[in-house]
Amino acid sequence: MEIVEPDLGRVVAPNPSPLTAEGTNTWLLGTSEVAVIDPGPDDAGHLEAVLAALDGRPVVAILVTHAHLDHSALAPALSVRTGAPVLAFGDARAGWRPVPEAVGGGRGVDWGFRPDRLLRDGEEVGGHGWRLRAWHTPGHMGNHLCLDDGRRLFTGDHAMGFATSLVSPPEGDMGDYVDSLDRLIGLGPRMLLPGHGAMVEHGPERLRALREHRRQREKEIVEALGIGPATVGEIAARLYAGLAVGLLRAAERNVLAHLIDLSRRGVVAPVGALSRVAAFRRV
């Protein structure tokens, strides 16, 4: 375990990738009574590493920022081993906006995730020496929560330092994502403790940069459609020229999320039925 601050440790799961950095950060908050934030993927070695890091300290809550397998899948096993309840905003489908099945997606969703207790927006949870307020921040996923102690903000996959977040419909929604960024910026100065990668000391700067990135990407997509109707794949190939194939697929999902949001706002429209392969045009 890495000791980040006197009351905060980090155990990194062995699931590195271009989208997860070195792996999922499992955060351990508290010196006597502990909250485990994002237990991580269902990996026996990671479970033992987390238990070793606890060093016999009682766990009073297992907090899950969202129901993607790399964050939530270990929760049931960790709950059995520690006796602690699993807390989250809701199950895997909580907070989703309706979109046609033809948009595809759903990759990596922990469909079986069921928290023991729901955390409402603005609700607090605490233990000896720590207290967190839960903020519902849909965007990366409909049931996404960020957890705030007034100085530090556990941001899951909503805001990371090493990369931008994947927003993939149906579980992801770009309009919600940007709105949630605005909400987090409004909290004021915070250190960001993300689900992947290193902590971000100057949180508001990073949040504003992520918001500006999304605004710029939206502008580029609308400009690309000024040439004429185009599919998600065609737009992504134009905007992300030279990107590795695996990352290009993620970029296409982000482009689709932007197009769905722009369609709702009447800026663009699909040519025919909305789907992941549909062409879009400017209105």
C-alpha positions in Angstrom: 0.0 0.0 0.0 1.1 3.5 -0.8 0.6 6.0 2.1 -0.7 9.1 0.4 -1.6 11.1 3.5 -1.6 10.0 7.2 -5.2 8.9 7.0 -5.2 7.8 3.3 -3.7 4.9 1.5 -3.9 3.6 -2.0 -3.7 0.0 -3.3 -3.5 -0.2 -7.1 -5.2 -3.2 -8.8 -3.3 -5.2 -11.4 -5.4 -4.1 -14.4 -3.3 -1.6 -16.3 -4.4 -0.4 -19.7 -4.4 2.8 -21.8 -7.8 3.6 -20.2 -7.0 2.6 -16.6 -3.4 3.9 -16.3 -1.5 1.6 -13.8 -4.8 0.1 -12.7 -7.8 0.9 -10.5 -7.0 2.9 -7.4 -8.6 1.4 -4.3 -8.5 4.1 -1.6 -8.5 3.4 2.1 -9.6 6.3 4.2 -9.3 6.4 8.0 -6.8 5.4 10.6 -9.0 3.3 12.9 -12.4 2.9 11.2 -11.8 2.6 7.4 -13.8 3.4 4.3 -12.7 1.4 1.2 -13.5 3.5 -1.9 -13.7 1.5 -5.2 -12.7 -2.0 -4.2 -11.7 -2.7 -7.8 -11.9 -5.7 -10.2 -12.7 -9.2 -9.1 -9.1 -10.3 -8.6 -8.1 -12.6 -5.8 -4.6 -11.1 -5.5 -6.0 -7.6 -5.2 -8.5 -8.7 -2.5 -5.6 -10.0 -0.5 -3.6 -6.9 -1.0 -6.4 -4.7 0.2 -6.9 -6.9 3.3 -3.2 -6.8 4.0 -3.3 -3.0 3.8 -6.1 -2.9 6.3 -3.9 -4.6 8.8 -6.8 -5.7 10.9 -8.6 -2.3 11.0 -12.4 -2.5 10.8 -14.1 -1.5 7.6 -17.3 0.5 8.2 -18.2 1.1 4.6 -17.3 -0.1 1.1 -18.1 2.9 -1.2 -18.5 2.3 -4.9 -18.3 5.4 -7.2 -20.0 3.5 -10.1 -20.8 0.1 -11.4 -18.1 -0.6 -13.9 -16.4 -4.0 -13.4 -13.0 -2.5 -12.7 -14.4 -0.5 -9.8 -17.2 -2.6 -8.3 -16.7 -6.3 -9.0 -14.6 -7.0 -5.9 -17.2 -5.4 -3.6 -19.2 -8.6 -2.8 -16.1 -10.6 -1.8 -14.6 -7.7 0.2 -17.9 -7.3 2.0 -17.9 -11.0 2.9 -14.4 -10.8 4.2 -14.8 -7.6 6.2 -18.5 -7.6 7.1 -18.9 -4.1 5.8 -21.9 -2.9 3.8 -21.6 -1.8 0.1 -22.9 1.7 -0.5 -23.5 3.3 -3.9 -26.0 5.6 -5.7 -27.8 2.6 -7.1 -27.6 -0.5 -9.3 -25.9 -0.6 -12.7 -28.9 1.1 -14.4 -29.5 3.8 -11.9 -29.5 7.3 -13.4 -29.4 6.3 -17.1 -31.1 8.4 -19.7 -33.1 6.4 -22.3 -31.4 5.8 -25.7 -32.2 3.3 -28.4 -30.6 -0.1 -28.1 -29.0 0.4 -31.5 -26.4 2.8 -30.0 -24.7 -0.3 -28.6 -22.3 0.1 -25.6 -22.6 -1.4 -22.2 -19.1 -2.8 -22.3 -17.6 -3.4 -18.8 -20.9 -2.7 -16.9 -21.3 -4.7 -13.7 -24.8 -5.8 -14.5 -25.1 -7.8 -11.2 -24.1 -4.9 -9.0 -26.5 -4.4 -6.0 -25.4 -2.1 -3.2 -26.5 -2.9 0.4 -27.5 0.7 0.9 -28.2 3.6 -1.4 -26.4 6.9 -1.0 -28.6 9.8 -2.0 -27.2 13.0 -3.5 -25.9 15.2 -0.7 -26.0 12.4 1.9 -23.1 12.0 4.4 -21.4 8.9 5.6 -18.6 8.8 8.2 -16.4 7.0 10.6 -13.9 7.9 13.3 -11.9 10.8 12.0 -13.5 11.2 8.6 -16.8 12.2 6.9 -17.7 12.2 3.3 -20.6 13.8 1.4 -21.8 12.0 -1.7 -22.5 14.0 -4.9 -24.4 12.4 -7.7 -22.3 13.1 -10.8 -23.8 11.2 -13.8 -21.9 11.4 -17.1 -19.3 8.7 -17.2 -22.1 6.5 -15.9 -25.6 7.2 -14.7 -25.0 6.0 -11.1 -21.6 7.8 -10.7 -20.8 9.4 -7.3 -18.0 11.7 -6.3 -17.2 11.7 -2.5 -16.1 14.9 -0.8 -14.6 15.6 2.5 -14.3 19.4 2.0 -10.6 19.2 1.0 -10.3 16.0 -1.0 -12.7 14.8 -3.7 -12.7 11.1 -4.7 -13.7 11.4 -8.4 -13.9 7.8 -9.7 -13.8 8.0 -13.4 -15.4 11.4 -13.7 -12.2 13.4 -13.6 -8.6 12.0 -13.9 -5.3 13.7 -14.4 -3.7 11.3 -16.9 -6.5 11.3 -19.5 -10.0 12.4 -20.3 -13.0 10.2 -19.3 -14.8 7.8 -21.5 -18.4 8.7 -22.0 -20.1 5.8 -23.7 -23.9 5.5 -24.2 -26.1 4.1 -22.9 -24.5 4.2 -19.5 -22.7 7.4 -20.3 -24.3 10.8 -21.2 -22.3 13.8 -22.4 -24.8 16.4 -21.3 -24.8 15.0 -17.8 -21.1 14.7 -17.8 -20.5 18.4 -18.5 -23.2 19.4 -16.1 -21.5 17.3 -13.4 -18.2 19.0 -14.2 -19.8 22.4 -13.6 -21.2 21.1 -10.3 -17.8 19.9 -9.1 -16.2 23.2 -10.1 -18.7 24.9 -8.0 -17.6 23.1 -4.8 -14.4 25.2 -4.7 -10.8 24.1 -4.2 -10.3 20.4 -3.8 -7.6 17.9 -4.4 -8.8 15.2 -6.8 -8.3 11.5 -5.9 -9.3 9.7 -9.1 -10.1 6.1 -9.8 -7.1 5.8 -12.0 -3.7 7.6 -12.1 -2.1 10.0 -9.7 -3.9 12.5 -7.5 -4.5 16.0 -8.9 -3.4 18.7 -6.5 -5.2 21.6 -8.2 -8.6 20.2 -8.8 -10.6 23.2 -10.1 -7.9 23.8 -12.8 -8.2 20.2 -14.0 -12.0 20.3 -13.9 -12.1 23.5 -16.0 -9.6 22.0 -18.5 -11.8 18.9 -18.9 -14.8 21.1 -19.4 -13.0 23.2 -22.1 -11.8 20.0 -23.8 -15.4 18.8 -24.1 -16.6 22.2 -25.4 -13.8 22.2 -28.0 -14.5 18.7 -29.1 -18.2 19.5 -29.5 -17.2 22.5 -31.7 -15.0 20.3 -33.8 -17.8 17.8 -34.3 -20.2 20.4 -35.4 -17.6 21.9 -37.8 -16.9 18.5 -39.3 -20.6 18.1 -40.1 -20.4 21.4 -42.0 -18.8 19.5 -44.8 -21.9 17.2 -45.0 -23.4 14.3 -43.2 -21.0 11.8 -41.6 -21.0 8.7 -39.4 -19.5 8.5 -36.0 -16.6 6.5 -37.4 -15.9 9.0 -40.1 -16.0 11.9 -37.6 -13.7 10.1 -35.2 -11.2 9.2 -37.9 -11.0 12.8 -38.9 -10.7 14.2 -35.4 -8.4 11.5 -34.0 -6.1 10.8 -36.9 -3.3 8.5 -36.0 -4.8 7.2 -32.8 -4.3 3.6 -31.9 -7.1 1.3 -33.0 -8.1 0.4 -29.4 -8.2 4.0 -28.3 -10.0 5.0 -31.5 -13.0 2.7 -30.5 -13.2 4.7 -27.2 -13.0 7.9 -29.1 -15.9 6.8 -31.3 -18.0 6.3 -28.2 -17.2 9.8 -27.0 -18.1 11.2 -30.4 -21.4 9.3 -30.3 -22.1 10.7 -26.8 -21.5 14.2 -28.1 -23.8 13.6 -31.1 -26.6 12.3 -28.9 -26.3 15.4 -26.7 -26.2 17.7 -29.7 -29.3 15.9 -31.1 -31.3 16.5 -27.9 -30.4 20.2 -28.2 -31.4 20.4 -31.8 -28.0 21.2 -33.2 -27.6 18.0 -35.2 -29.9 15.2 -36.2 -29.4 11.6 -37.2 -30.1 10.7 -40.8 -32.8 8.0 -40.2 -32.9 6.1 -36.9 -30.4 6.8 -34.2 -27.7 4.1 -34.0 -24.0 3.7 -33.5 -23.6 3.5 -37.3 -26.0 6.3 -38.3 -24.9 9.3 -40.2 -25.6 12.7 -38.7 -26.2 16.1 -40.2 -26.3 19.7 -39.0 -29.7 21.1 -38.4 
